[in-house]
């Protein structure tokens, strides 16, 4: 090539014209294949020859077919590779848009992973079986928003209060707190209680840095409850079993409680409107993929339906309207 800067003037249509001429061995038939006029094909080839700096075809006269020069054959080899790669890219882009390929990295915390994620992922997989979903469980308090912001995760279930700068979110569920008491406890037969009725009790709480545990403890303190934390555990089923064993009572979000857990204590509803809001969050800085958009839609639909069921049975969680931050 006489001037490498000329490569910036290369157009894919130039390469397509050369490939069509090589295949049909005719300018007119190449024009038919490409849907251009014959003069346009000639112009595209001429432009390519200017970029290359060499003649690429020998134009036959009369019935003689067009043939490639040695330079033309060399350029054609690379032109076909470029055109094939562009066609493959188009196919892959179409597949991404149609959901026939793709991947999604979803973050979750313990209770959302146990109670919400299976329903959402199952519905998502039924509709988009070719999209690969990988799950990341929260390792430390509040890490999920940071992982989404950094690009390590595409989307995550989080508590709405943790959504900060650089993120978008949609609220998917209100999770109301409940009380857990041991079987045979003085409050075990009640349908609902006030927090003040737990005055004087011993408590089983979450980890000392757990936001939900802090929220429950603050609510008890504001209600004037005098009590003592006798045990802490970061594991939700473990806390239920500790309560069941008579080691104390607990106040925690409804989603952290498994209603059918063997030896899981007695669930009692609270009269106070003590709750947390669960959101999905994703990056505000990156264009959402087809896979991400469909996951958000699926989560909203499935969790609205789940909340409706829970309202008629447990009165624990309720859906909220979708709001972006």
C-alpha positions as CSV (number, residue, x, y, z in Angstrom):
1,X,0.0,0.0,0.0
2,X,1.4,3.4,-1.0
3,X,0.0,5.3,2.0
4,X,-1.2,3.6,5.2
5,X,-3.2,6.7,6.1
6,X,-5.4,5.9,3.1
7,X,-6.8,2.9,5.1
8,X,-8.9,5.4,7.1
9,X,-10.8,6.0,3.8
10,X,-11.6,2.3,3.5
11,X,-15.4,1.5,3.3
12,X,-16.9,-1.9,3.9
13,X,-18.8,-1.4,0.7
14,X,-15.5,-1.3,-1.1
15,X,-14.7,-4.8,0.2
16,X,-18.2,-6.1,-0.6
17,X,-17.8,-4.9,-4.2
18,X,-14.5,-6.7,-4.6
19,X,-16.0,-9.9,-3.1
20,X,-19.1,-9.7,-5.4
21,X,-16.9,-9.1,-8.5
22,X,-14.7,-12.0,-7.6
23,X,-17.7,-14.3,-7.1
24,X,-19.6,-13.3,-10.3
25,X,-16.6,-12.3,-12.4
26,X,-18.7,-9.5,-13.8
27,X,-19.4,-5.9,-12.9
28,X,-23.0,-6.1,-14.0
29,X,-23.8,-9.3,-12.1
30,X,-22.0,-8.0,-9.1
31,X,-24.3,-5.0,-9.2
32,X,-27.3,-7.3,-9.3
33,X,-26.0,-9.2,-6.2
34,X,-25.4,-6.0,-4.2
35,X,-28.5,-4.2,-5.4
36,X,-26.5,-1.2,-6.8
37,X,-26.1,0.2,-10.2
38,X,-23.1,-1.0,-12.2
39,X,-21.5,2.5,-12.1
40,X,-21.6,2.4,-8.3
41,X,-19.8,-0.9,-8.2
42,X,-17.1,0.5,-10.5
43,X,-16.7,3.5,-8.3
44,X,-16.4,1.4,-5.1
45,X,-13.8,-0.8,-6.7
46,X,-11.9,2.3,-8.0
47,X,-11.9,3.7,-4.5
48,X,-10.5,0.5,-3.1
49,X,-7.8,0.5,-5.7
50,X,-6.9,4.0,-4.7
51,X,-6.6,3.0,-1.0
52,X,-4.5,-0.1,-1.9
53,X,-2.5,1.7,-4.5
54,X,-2.6,-1.2,-6.9
55,X,-4.8,-2.6,-9.6
56,X,-7.0,-5.3,-8.2
57,X,-8.9,-6.6,-11.3
58,X,-8.3,-7.1,-14.9
59,X,-11.4,-6.0,-16.7
60,X,-12.3,-8.4,-19.5
61,X,-13.4,-7.1,-22.9
62,X,-16.4,-8.5,-24.7
63,X,-17.4,-11.8,-23.3
64,X,-14.2,-12.3,-21.3
65,X,-14.8,-12.4,-17.5
66,X,-13.3,-10.1,-15.0
67,X,-10.3,-11.7,-13.2
68,X,-8.4,-10.7,-10.1
69,X,-4.8,-9.6,-10.2
70,X,-2.4,-11.0,-7.6
71,X,-3.0,-8.0,-5.5
72,X,-6.7,-8.4,-5.9
73,X,-6.5,-12.1,-4.7
74,X,-4.5,-11.0,-1.6
75,X,-6.9,-8.2,-0.7
76,X,-9.9,-10.5,-1.3
77,X,-8.7,-13.0,1.3
78,X,-8.7,-10.3,3.9
79,X,-11.9,-8.8,2.6
80,X,-13.8,-12.0,3.0
81,X,-12.5,-12.4,6.6
82,X,-13.6,-8.9,7.5
83,X,-17.0,-9.4,5.9
84,X,-17.5,-12.8,7.6
85,X,-16.6,-11.2,10.9
86,X,-19.0,-8.4,10.4
87,X,-21.8,-10.9,9.5
88,X,-21.0,-12.9,12.6
89,X,-21.1,-9.7,14.7
90,X,-24.5,-8.9,13.2
91,X,-25.8,-12.3,14.0
92,X,-24.5,-12.1,17.6
93,X,-26.0,-8.7,18.1
94,X,-29.4,-9.9,16.8
95,X,-29.2,-12.9,19.1
96,X,-28.5,-10.6,22.1
97,X,-31.4,-8.4,21.1
98,X,-33.7,-11.4,20.8
99,X,-32.5,-13.1,24.0
100,X,-31.2,-16.2,22.3
101,X,-27.8,-15.6,23.9
102,X,-26.5,-13.5,26.7
103,X,-25.5,-13.6,30.3
104,X,-26.5,-11.8,33.5
105,X,-24.7,-11.5,36.9
106,X,-27.2,-11.1,39.8
107,X,-26.3,-10.1,43.3
108,X,-28.4,-10.9,46.3
109,X,-28.4,-11.0,50.1
110,X,-29.5,-13.9,52.3
111,X,-33.2,-13.5,52.6
112,X,-33.8,-12.2,49.1
113,X,-31.7,-15.1,47.8
114,X,-33.7,-17.6,49.7
115,X,-37.2,-16.2,49.3
116,X,-37.3,-14.1,46.2
117,X,-34.6,-15.1,43.8
118,X,-35.7,-18.6,43.0
119,X,-39.1,-17.5,41.9
120,X,-37.7,-14.7,39.7
121,X,-34.9,-16.8,38.1
122,X,-37.3,-19.7,37.4
123,X,-39.7,-17.4,35.6
124,X,-36.8,-15.7,33.8
125,X,-35.4,-19.0,32.7
126,X,-38.7,-20.3,31.4
127,X,-38.9,-17.3,29.1
128,X,-35.3,-16.8,28.2
129,X,-33.6,-20.2,28.6
130,X,-30.6,-19.3,26.5
131,X,-29.5,-16.4,28.8
132,X,-27.0,-17.6,31.4
133,X,-27.6,-16.3,35.0
134,X,-24.9,-16.4,37.6
135,X,-25.6,-15.6,41.3
136,X,-23.4,-13.7,43.7
137,X,-24.3,-13.9,47.4
138,X,-23.4,-10.9,49.5
139,X,-20.2,-11.4,51.4
140,X,-20.3,-8.3,53.6
141,X,-22.8,-5.7,54.6
142,X,-23.5,-3.2,51.9
143,X,-21.1,-4.6,49.3
144,X,-23.7,-5.2,46.5
145,X,-24.2,-1.6,45.4
146,X,-20.5,-1.2,45.1
147,X,-20.1,-4.3,43.0
148,X,-22.9,-3.0,40.7
149,X,-21.2,0.4,40.5
150,X,-17.9,-1.2,39.7
151,X,-19.3,-3.4,36.9
152,X,-18.7,-6.7,38.7
153,X,-22.5,-7.3,38.8
154,X,-25.2,-6.3,36.3
155,X,-28.0,-6.1,38.8
156,X,-28.6,-6.7,42.5
157,X,-31.3,-7.1,45.1
158,X,-30.6,-4.5,47.8
159,X,-32.2,-2.6,50.6
160,X,-33.4,0.7,49.0
161,X,-31.6,2.8,51.6
162,X,-28.2,1.5,50.2
163,X,-28.8,2.8,46.7
164,X,-26.4,5.7,46.1
165,X,-24.8,7.8,43.4
166,X,-24.2,6.2,40.0
167,X,-27.0,3.7,40.3
168,X,-30.6,3.4,39.1
169,X,-33.2,1.3,41.0
170,X,-36.7,0.1,41.1
171,X,-38.5,-0.8,44.4
172,X,-40.0,-4.3,44.2
173,X,-41.3,-5.1,47.6
174,X,-42.0,-3.7,51.1
175,X,-40.9,-6.2,53.7
176,X,-42.6,-5.8,57.0
177,X,-41.0,-6.8,60.3
178,X,-42.6,-9.5,62.5
179,X,-42.0,-10.9,65.9
180,X,-40.7,-14.4,66.7
181,X,-41.5,-16.0,70.0
182,X,-40.9,-19.5,71.4
183,X,-43.8,-22.0,71.4
184,X,-45.7,-21.7,74.7
185,X,-44.6,-18.1,75.1
186,X,-47.2,-15.8,76.7
187,X,-47.6,-14.0,73.2
188,X,-47.5,-17.1,71.0
189,X,-51.3,-17.3,70.6
190,X,-51.7,-13.7,69.6
191,X,-52.4,-12.7,66.0
192,X,-50.6,-9.4,66.4
193,X,-48.9,-7.5,69.1
194,X,-47.3,-4.1,69.8
195,X,-43.6,-3.8,70.2
196,X,-44.2,-2.5,73.7
197,X,-45.6,-5.9,74.7
198,X,-42.1,-7.4,74.4
199,X,-40.9,-5.3,77.3
200,X,-38.6,-7.3,79.6
201,X,-37.8,-10.0,77.1
202,X,-34.5,-11.4,76.1
203,X,-33.7,-11.2,72.4
204,X,-31.9,-13.2,69.7
205,X,-30.6,-10.7,67.1
206,X,-28.6,-10.5,63.9
207,X,-25.0,-9.5,63.6
208,X,-24.0,-6.4,65.4
209,X,-23.4,-4.5,62.1
210,X,-26.5,-5.8,60.4
211,X,-28.8,-3.0,59.2
212,X,-32.0,-5.0,59.8
213,X,-30.9,-6.0,63.3
214,X,-30.1,-2.3,64.1
215,X,-33.5,-1.2,62.7
216,X,-35.4,-3.7,64.9
217,X,-33.3,-2.8,68.0
218,X,-33.9,0.9,67.4
219,X,-37.7,0.3,67.0
220,X,-37.8,-1.6,70.3
221,X,-35.9,1.1,72.1
222,X,-38.2,3.8,70.7
223,X,-41.2,1.8,71.9
224,X,-39.7,1.9,75.4
225,X,-38.8,-1.8,75.5
226,X,-36.3,-2.8,78.1
227,X,-34.6,-6.0,77.0
228,X,-31.3,-7.8,76.7
229,X,-29.7,-9.3,73.6
230,X,-28.5,-12.7,74.7
231,X,-27.3,-14.1,71.4
232,X,-26.5,-13.0,67.9
233,X,-26.4,-14.9,64.6
234,X,-26.0,-13.7,61.0
235,X,-27.9,-16.8,59.7
236,X,-31.7,-16.4,59.5
237,X,-32.8,-20.0,60.0
238,X,-30.4,-20.3,63.0
239,X,-32.0,-17.3,64.7
240,X,-35.4,-18.9,64.2
241,X,-34.3,-22.2,65.8
242,X,-32.6,-20.3,68.7
243,X,-36.0,-18.6,69.3
244,X,-37.8,-21.9,69.1
245,X,-35.4,-23.4,71.6
246,X,-36.6,-20.7,74.1
247,X,-33.4,-18.6,74.1
248,X,-35.2,-15.4,73.4
249,X,-37.6,-13.5,71.1
250,X,-36.7,-11.7,67.8
251,X,-37.9,-8.8,65.7
252,X,-36.9,-9.2,62.1
253,X,-38.1,-8.7,58.5
254,X,-40.7,-11.1,57.3
255,X,-38.6,-12.3,54.4
256,X,-35.9,-13.5,56.9
257,X,-38.5,-15.9,58.4
258,X,-39.3,-19.3,56.9
259,X,-42.9,-19.9,57.9
260,X,-42.6,-23.7,57.5
261,X,-39.2,-24.1,59.0
262,X,-39.2,-27.1,61.5
263,X,-38.6,-25.8,65.0
264,X,-38.7,-22.2,63.6
265,X,-40.5,-20.5,66.4
266,X,-44.0,-18.8,66.3
267,X,-44.5,-15.9,64.0
268,X,-46.6,-13.0,65.4
269,X,-47.5,-9.9,63.3
270,X,-46.6,-6.4,64.5
271,X,-49.2,-3.6,64.8
272,X,-46.5,-1.0,64.0
273,X,-45.6,-0.3,60.4
274,X,-42.0,-1.3,60.8
275,X,-40.6,-2.3,57.4
276,X,-37.7,-2.2,54.9
277,X,-38.0,-1.6,51.1
278,X,-36.2,-4.0,48.8
279,X,-35.0,-2.8,45.4
280,X,-33.3,-3.9,42.3
281,X,-30.4,-1.7,41.4
282,X,-28.2,-1.4,38.3
283,X,-25.6,1.0,36.9
284,X,-26.7,4.4,35.7
285,X,-23.4,4.7,33.7
286,X,-23.8,1.6,31.4
287,X,-26.5,1.0,28.8
288,X,-28.7,-1.9,30.1
289,X,-28.6,-5.0,28.0
290,X,-31.6,-6.9,26.7
291,X,-30.9,-9.6,29.4
292,X,-30.9,-6.9,32.2
293,X,-34.1,-5.2,31.0
294,X,-36.0,-8.5,30.8
295,X,-34.8,-9.5,34.3
296,X,-36.0,-6.2,35.8
297,X,-39.4,-6.7,34.1
298,X,-39.6,-10.3,35.3
299,X,-38.7,-9.5,38.9
300,X,-41.3,-6.7,39.1
301,X,-44.0,-9.0,37.7
302,X,-43.2,-12.0,39.8
303,X,-42.6,-10.2,43.1
304,X,-45.9,-8.2,42.7
305,X,-47.7,-11.6,42.3
306,X,-45.8,-13.0,45.3
307,X,-46.6,-10.1,47.5
308,X,-50.3,-10.4,46.7
309,X,-50.2,-14.0,47.9
310,X,-48.3,-13.1,51.0
311,X,-50.8,-10.4,51.8
312,X,-53.7,-12.8,51.8
313,X,-51.8,-15.4,54.0
314,X,-49.1,-13.9,56.1
315,X,-49.7,-10.1,55.9
316,X,-46.0,-9.6,55.7
317,X,-45.0,-8.1,52.4
318,X,-46.6,-5.8,49.8
319,X,-45.6,-4.6,46.4
320,X,-44.8,-1.0,45.7
321,X,-44.9,0.9,42.5
322,X,-41.8,1.0,40.3
323,X,-39.8,4.1,40.9
324,X,-36.4,5.0,39.5
325,X,-33.9,7.0,41.3
